[in-house]
Amino acid sequence: MRRYTVVLFMVGYVLVTIPSMLYSGALAVLKLFDVPSILGITYTQSIWVVIWGIGLIGAVYAIFGGLKAVAVSDTINGVGLLIIGALVPILGLIALGDGAFLNGVKTITTTNPEKLNAIGGADDSVPFGTIFTGLIIANMFYWATNQYVIQRTLGAQSLKEGQKGVIFSGFFKLLIPIFMMIPGVIAFHLYEGNLKSVDLAYPTLVTNVLPPYLSGFFLAVLLGAVLSSYNSLLNSASTMFALDIYKPAFKKDASDEQLIKSSKWFGSIIALVTFFVSPMLMYAPNGLWDLIRKFTGFFNIPIVAVVLIGIISKKVPALAAKVAIVFHVVAYYMMVWGTEQLFGLPLDIHFIHIYGILFVAEVAIMFGIAYVKPQKKAYVFPKASKVNMTPWKYSVPAGILLIASICETYILFSPIGVAYADGMISPSFLPATGALSVVTLIAFATATKSWERKYGHAVRRAKEAVKETGKEVGGQKQSPQMNYFSEKDF
């Protein structure tokens, strides 16, 4: 089962995720520096040259520097991303407003304000209804089970620090509409649909609004962002190969040195393959992002389904998970492309809704097999934590604030917010925001009290347990230094 899942990850990484990182970075470099003219080669040749250049640089320090090199570079690059991310929309609005920032804001909120509406209709590339079917599952995969993302959390020094990092990154995610979507709307107004591809909107805007002296800084941040994701993916693929394929299947007694060596060789092979796959993305008919979302559907939904069933059930056998994975790959292809390609009968269902349909079907398949042929011995999770597992006191309240902030973002970018057709903002905006604030305060207070009841009892119980070194708690010998709540933690 472990190898089935790793194969799914590898296929997604090699054919879609890693190539998309390289290709998107190459597009921006080409637009910013006009590589075809500088080198005297064609646009297609330039794509190949830039992809190989970026890829080789990234591969060297991802493969030989390991996760630590990735983490350090990400931290430094994050500061640059925040700076450049804020500068592009600000300078773009100034350019749109003929030198006046507020005039630019007025233009995007009063002219074609529907472009600011995040509540997608049935004909949009991402209908709003998909949030409640497949989109929430796809995001659960990305943020909760995608190894290249969660490896940073799993590297935290304690559960508390890991929770802080995850929630903190969630608040940064709220900047995406401003840093990425607003520039797209500005490009729509400035260039009036005259771009060859939607993928060129952001790099074209950057080229036109950034002062020349910031071009080098932007290139450094851009390549840092590309290499950050690219390096993390290579590191993740190498890690999974070494621990989940090489060691259990080929050399069970492999030493750490042998695992590292095998991961480096595999990472080099993966990198080389993606150098050839990445340029092919220039032929994506509906833009890069649409292609990524469709192809990740092959592996994101079954992985989430398998992980969730593994968490909530102790009796579902490995056979059920294997059947669900094979079923998903075949069914997803047939529902998205197969019925039309093979039989001329297009299935008029949005592919994100198909995510949700197949998720439910695969959960039902696994429970059905478990009902007919359950695992004989119930699985017991071995608690062998190597770090302090005391949770962060404010994890749930902070999560509530984050969810409320997401809701407020949707209110802001909706027909009652800046997408209001008859002005800059609807009269209903402030009452809606006020109602959300009241609900948030009530939920925050309730969560805080619930924590005090639940964990206050745990603290008292833990204090009694740690009086004796090695006293059994939950049937296991425990160390007084780990896995306990203390008065300081509470």
C-alpha positions in Angstrom: 0.0 0.0 0.0 2.9 2.3 0.9 4.4 1.7 -2.6 1.1 2.3 -4.4 0.8 5.7 -2.7 4.4 6.6 -3.5 4.0 5.7 -7.1 0.9 8.0 -7.3 3.0 10.8 -5.8 5.9 10.2 -8.2 3.7 10.2 -11.3 2.2 13.5 -10.2 5.5 15.0 -9.3 7.3 14.0 -12.5 4.5 14.7 -15.1 2.8 17.8 -13.6 3.9 19.4 -10.3 7.7 19.7 -10.8 7.5 20.6 -14.6 4.9 23.3 -13.8 7.3 24.9 -11.3 10.1 25.0 -13.9 7.8 26.1 -16.8 6.2 29.0 -14.8 9.5 30.3 -13.7 10.9 30.1 -17.3 7.9 32.1 -18.6 8.6 34.9 -16.2 12.3 35.0 -16.9 11.6 35.1 -20.7 9.2 37.9 -20.4 11.3 40.0 -18.1 14.6 39.7 -20.0 13.6 38.8 -23.6 15.9 35.8 -23.7 15.1 35.0 -27.4 16.5 38.4 -28.5 19.5 38.3 -26.2 20.6 34.8 -27.2 19.4 35.0 -30.8 17.2 31.9 -30.6 13.6 31.1 -31.0 10.9 31.3 -28.2 10.7 27.5 -28.0 14.5 27.1 -27.8 14.5 29.8 -25.1 12.0 27.8 -23.0 14.3 24.8 -23.1 17.4 26.8 -22.2 15.9 28.6 -19.3 14.2 25.5 -17.9 17.4 23.6 -18.0 19.3 26.5 -16.4 16.9 26.9 -13.5 16.6 23.1 -13.1 20.3 22.4 -12.9 20.8 25.1 -10.3 17.9 23.9 -8.2 18.8 20.3 -8.5 22.4 20.8 -7.2 21.4 22.3 -3.9 18.2 20.3 -3.4 20.0 17.0 -4.0 23.3 17.8 -2.2 22.1 20.3 0.4 19.1 18.3 1.7 16.0 19.6 3.5 18.1 22.0 5.7 19.3 23.9 2.6 15.7 24.1 1.3 14.4 25.4 4.7 17.1 28.1 5.0 16.7 29.3 1.5 12.9 29.4 1.9 13.1 31.6 5.0 15.3 34.1 3.3 13.3 34.1 0.1 10.0 34.5 2.0 11.0 38.0 3.0 11.7 38.9 -0.7 8.4 37.3 -1.8 6.4 39.5 0.6 8.2 42.7 -0.6 7.8 42.0 -4.3 4.4 40.5 -3.8 3.2 43.8 -2.4 5.1 46.0 -4.9 3.6 44.5 -8.0 -0.1 45.3 -7.3 0.7 48.7 -5.8 2.7 49.8 -8.8 0.2 48.1 -11.1 -2.7 50.2 -9.6 -0.6 53.3 -9.9 0.1 52.6 -13.6 -3.6 51.8 -14.2 -4.6 55.1 -12.5 -2.1 57.2 -14.6 0.1 57.8 -11.6 -2.6 57.8 -8.9 -3.0 54.7 -6.8 -6.6 55.5 -5.7 -7.7 56.1 -9.4 -6.4 52.6 -10.1 -8.4 51.1 -7.3 -11.5 53.0 -8.5 -11.0 51.6 -12.0 -10.9 47.9 -11.0 -13.8 48.3 -8.6 -16.1 50.3 -10.9 -15.1 49.1 -14.4 -15.9 45.4 -15.0 -16.2 44.8 -11.2 -17.3 41.2 -11.9 -13.6 40.4 -12.4 -13.2 40.9 -8.6 -16.0 38.4 -7.8 -14.6 35.3 -6.1 -18.1 33.7 -6.1 -17.6 31.8 -9.4 -20.7 31.0 -11.5 -21.5 27.7 -13.2 -19.6 28.8 -16.3 -16.4 29.9 -14.5 -13.3 27.7 -14.4 -13.9 27.1 -10.7 -17.6 27.3 -9.9 -18.3 28.4 -6.3 -20.2 25.2 -5.6 -17.0 23.1 -6.0 -15.8 24.4 -2.7 -18.3 22.1 -1.0 -17.7 19.1 -3.2 -14.2 18.3 -4.6 -12.3 21.5 -3.9 -12.2 21.0 -0.2 -10.9 17.5 -0.7 -8.2 18.7 -3.1 -7.0 21.3 -0.6 -7.1 18.8 2.2 -4.7 16.7 0.1 -2.4 19.5 -0.6 -2.1 21.0 2.8 -2.5 17.9 5.0 -1.1 14.9 3.1 1.2 16.2 0.4 4.6 15.1 1.6 6.5 18.1 0.1 4.4 20.5 2.1 4.0 18.6 5.4 7.7 17.6 5.6 8.3 21.1 6.9 5.7 20.7 9.6 7.1 17.2 10.5 10.5 18.8 10.9 9.2 21.1 13.7 10.9 20.8 17.1 7.5 20.1 18.8 3.9 19.6 18.1 3.2 23.2 19.4 5.7 24.8 17.0 4.4 22.7 14.1 0.8 23.9 14.8 2.0 27.5 15.0 3.8 27.2 11.7 0.8 25.7 9.9 -1.7 28.3 11.1 0.7 31.1 10.5 1.2 30.0 6.9 -2.6 29.9 6.6 -2.8 33.7 7.3 -0.1 34.3 4.7 -2.3 32.4 2.2 -4.9 35.1 2.6 -2.5 37.5 0.8 -2.9 35.4 -2.5 -5.9 37.4 -3.8 -3.9 40.7 -3.4 -0.5 39.3 -4.5 -1.7 37.2 -7.5 -5.3 37.8 -8.4 -5.3 41.6 -8.3 -2.4 41.8 -10.7 -4.4 39.6 -13.1 -7.3 42.0 -13.0 -4.9 44.9 -13.5 -3.5 43.2 -16.5 -7.0 42.7 -17.9 -7.6 46.4 -17.8 -4.2 47.4 -19.1 -3.8 45.0 -21.9 -7.5 44.4 -22.8 -7.1 40.7 -23.7 -4.2 41.3 -26.1 -1.9 38.7 -24.4 -1.0 35.5 -26.2 -1.7 33.4 -23.1 -3.2 33.9 -19.7 0.1 32.6 -18.3 1.8 35.8 -19.5 -0.4 38.2 -17.5 1.7 38.4 -14.4 5.2 38.5 -16.1 4.0 41.1 -18.6 2.7 43.4 -15.8 5.9 43.0 -13.9 8.0 43.9 -16.9 6.0 47.1 -17.5 5.5 48.4 -14.0 8.7 47.5 -12.1 11.5 50.1 -12.3 14.7 48.8 -14.0 16.6 48.9 -10.8 14.2 46.4 -9.3 14.5 43.9 -12.1 17.4 42.1 -10.6 15.7 41.9 -7.2 12.6 40.5 -8.8 14.6 37.9 -10.7 16.3 36.8 -7.5 12.9 36.5 -5.7 11.3 34.9 -8.7 14.0 32.2 -9.0 14.0 31.8 -5.3 10.2 31.1 -5.3 10.6 28.6 -8.2 13.6 26.9 -6.7 11.9 26.8 -3.3 9.0 24.7 -4.6 11.2 22.8 -7.1 13.8 21.9 -4.4 11.1 20.8 -1.9 9.5 18.5 -4.5 12.9 16.9 -5.5 13.7 16.5 -1.8 10.3 15.0 -1.1 10.5 12.6 -4.1 14.0 11.5 -3.0 13.0 10.9 0.6 9.9 8.8 -0.4 12.0 6.7 -2.7 14.7 6.0 -0.1 12.3 5.3 2.8 9.3 3.8 1.1 10.7 1.9 -1.9 14.5 1.4 -1.7 14.7 0.4 2.0 11.6 -1.9 2.3 11.8 -3.4 -1.2 15.5 -3.6 -2.0 17.6 -3.3 1.2 15.9 -3.6 4.5 19.1 -3.2 6.5 20.3 -0.1 4.6 22.3 2.4 6.6 21.6 6.1 6.7 24.6 6.7 4.3 23.2 4.2 1.8 19.7 5.8 2.0 21.2 9.2 1.4 23.2 7.9 -1.6 20.2 6.2 -3.2 18.0 9.3 -2.7 20.6 11.5 -4.4 20.8 9.1 -7.4 17.0 9.0 -7.6 16.7 12.8 -7.3 19.1 13.3 -10.1 17.1 10.9 -12.4 13.8 12.7 -11.5 15.4 16.1 -12.2 16.6 15.0 -15.6 13.2 13.6 -16.6 11.4 16.8 -15.6 13.8 18.8 -17.7 12.4 17.1 -20.8 8.7 17.1 -19.6 8.6 20.8 -18.5 8.8 22.4 -22.0 5.8 20.3 -23.2 3.6 22.5 -20.9 3.8 25.3 -23.4 1.2 23.4 -25.5 -1.4 23.4 -22.7 -4.6 24.7 -24.4 -6.3 26.4 -21.4 -3.3 27.7 -19.5 -1.0 26.1 -17.0 -3.1 26.3 -13.9 -6.1 24.5 -15.5 -3.8 21.7 -16.7 -2.3 21.2 -13.2 -5.7 21.0 -11.5 -7.0 18.4 -13.9 -4.0 16.1 -13.8 -3.5 16.3 -10.0 -7.0 14.7 -9.8 -5.4 11.4 -10.7 -3.6 11.1 -7.3 -4.9 13.7 -4.8 -8.4 12.3 -4.1 -7.5 8.6 -3.5 -4.6 9.6 -1.2 -6.9 11.7 1.0 -9.5 8.9 1.0 -6.9 6.3 2.1 -5.4 8.5 4.8 -8.7 9.5 6.3 -9.9 5.9 6.3 -6.6 4.9 7.9 -7.2 7.4 10.7 -10.9 6.7 11.5 -10.9 2.9 11.0 -8.9 0.1 12.5 -10.4 -2.7 10.5 -10.2 -1.7 6.8 -7.6 -4.0 5.1 -4.9 -2.9 2.7 -6.8 -4.6 -0.1 -9.6 -2.1 0.2 -7.1 0.8 -0.2 -5.4 -0.8 -3.2 -8.8 -1.4 -4.9 -9.8 2.2 -4.3 -6.6 3.6 -5.8 -6.8 1.5 -9.0 -10.6 2.3 -9.3 -9.9 6.0 -9.0 -7.2 6.2 -11.7 -9.5 4.4 -14.2 -12.7 6.1 -13.2 -11.2 9.6 -13.1 -9.8 9.2 -16.6 -13.1 7.9 -18.0 -15.2 10.6 -16.3 -13.0 13.5 -17.3 -11.7 12.4 -20.8 -12.5 8.8 -21.6 -16.2 8.8 -22.3 -15.8 11.5 -24.9 -12.5 10.2 -26.4 -13.7 6.6 -26.6 -17.4 6.8 -27.1 -18.1 10.4 -28.2 -20.2 11.0 -25.1 -18.9 13.9 -23.0 -19.8 13.8 -19.4 -21.1 17.3 -18.6 -19.8 17.4 -15.0 -17.1 19.8 -13.8 -13.9 17.9 -13.0 -13.8 19.3 -9.4 -17.3 17.9 -8.8 -15.9 14.6 -10.0 -13.3 14.9 -7.3 -16.1 14.8 -4.7 -18.1 12.1 -6.4 -15.1 9.7 -6.6 -14.1 10.5 -3.0 -17.4 9.4 -1.7 -17.3 6.3 -4.0 -13.9 5.3 -2.8 -14.7 5.7 0.9 -17.8 3.5 0.2 -15.6 0.9 -1.6 -13.2 0.7 1.3 -15.9 0.4 3.9 -17.7 -2.2 1.7 -14.6 -4.4 1.4 -13.9 -4.0 5.2 -17.5 -5.2 5.9 -17.1 -8.3 3.7 -13.4 -9.0 4.6 -12.3 -7.0 7.6 -8.8 -7.0 8.9 -8.5 -9.8 11.4 -6.5 -7.8 14.0 -7.4 -4.2 14.8 -4.6 -1.8 14.0 -3.1 -0.1 17.0 -1.1 3.1 16.4 2.4 2.8 18.0 3.0 5.9 20.1 6.7 6.6 19.8 7.0 10.3 19.6 10.5 11.8 19.3 9.4 15.3 20.2 7.2 17.0 22.8 3.6 16.4 21.8 2.0 19.1 23.9 -0.4 21.0 21.7 -0.4 24.8 21.3 -2.9 26.4 23.7 -4.3 28.7 21.0 -4.4 26.3 18.1 -8.2 26.0 17.9 -8.9 29.8 18.6 -6.3 30.8 16.0 -7.9 28.3 13.6 -11.3 29.9 14.1 -9.8 33.4 13.4 -8.2 32.0 10.2 -11.5 30.5 9.0 -13.3 33.8 9.8 -10.6 35.6 7.8 -11.3 33.3 4.8 -15.0 34.1 5.1 -14.3 37.8 5.2 -12.1 37.5 2.1 -15.0 35.9 0.2 -17.3 38.7 1.5 -14.8 41.3 0.3 -14.4 39.8 -3.1 -18.1 39.2 -3.8 -21.1 41.1 -5.3 -21.7 42.8 -1.9 -18.0 43.8 -1.6 -15.6 45.2 -4.2 -17.4 43.3 -7.0 -20.6 45.4 -6.4 -22.0 46.4 -9.8 -23.3 49.9 -8.8 -20.3 51.4 -7.0 -17.1 50.6 -5.1 -18.9 48.7 -2.3 -22.4 47.5 -1.4 -24.4 48.9 1.6 -24.6 45.2 2.7 -20.9 44.8 3.2 -20.6 46.3 6.7 -23.6 44.5 8.2 -22.3 41.2 6.8 -18.8 41.9 8.2 -20.4 42.8 11.6 -22.4 39.6 11.7 -19.3 37.5 10.9 -17.4 39.3 13.7 -20.1 38.5 16.2 -20.2 34.8 15.2 -16.4 34.7 15.3 -16.2 36.2 18.8 -18.8 33.6 20.1 -16.9 30.7 18.5 -13.5 32.0 19.8 -14.9 32.3 23.4 -16.4 28.9 23.2 -13.2 27.3 21.9 -11.1 28.9 24.6 -13.4 27.7 27.4 -13.5 24.2 25.9 -9.7 24.2 25.9 -9.5 25.2 29.5 -11.9 22.4 30.5 -10.3 19.7 28.3 -6.6 20.5 28.8 -6.9 21.8 32.4 -7.8 18.2 33.3 -5.0 16.8 31.2 -2.5 19.1 32.9 -3.5 17.9 36.4 -3.4 14.3 35.3 0.0 14.7 33.7 1.5 16.4 36.7 0.5 13.5 38.8 2.0 11.1 36.2 5.4 12.8 36.0 6.0 12.5 39.8 7.5 9.1 39.1 9.9 8.7 36.2 8.7 6.0 33.8 5.2 5.7 35.2 2.8 4.1 32.7 0.3 6.5 31.0 -2.1 5.0 28.6 -0.5 1.6 28.9 3.0 2.8 27.9 6.1 3.7 29.7 6.7 7.4 29.4 9.5 9.7 29.9 8.8 12.7 32.2 10.5 15.0 29.7 8.1 14.3 26.8 4.5 14.1 25.9 3.2 15.8 29.0 1.4 19.0 29.7 3.0 21.3 32.1 1.7 24.4 33.9 3.9 26.4 31.6 2.4 24.7 28.5 -1.1 25.4 29.8 
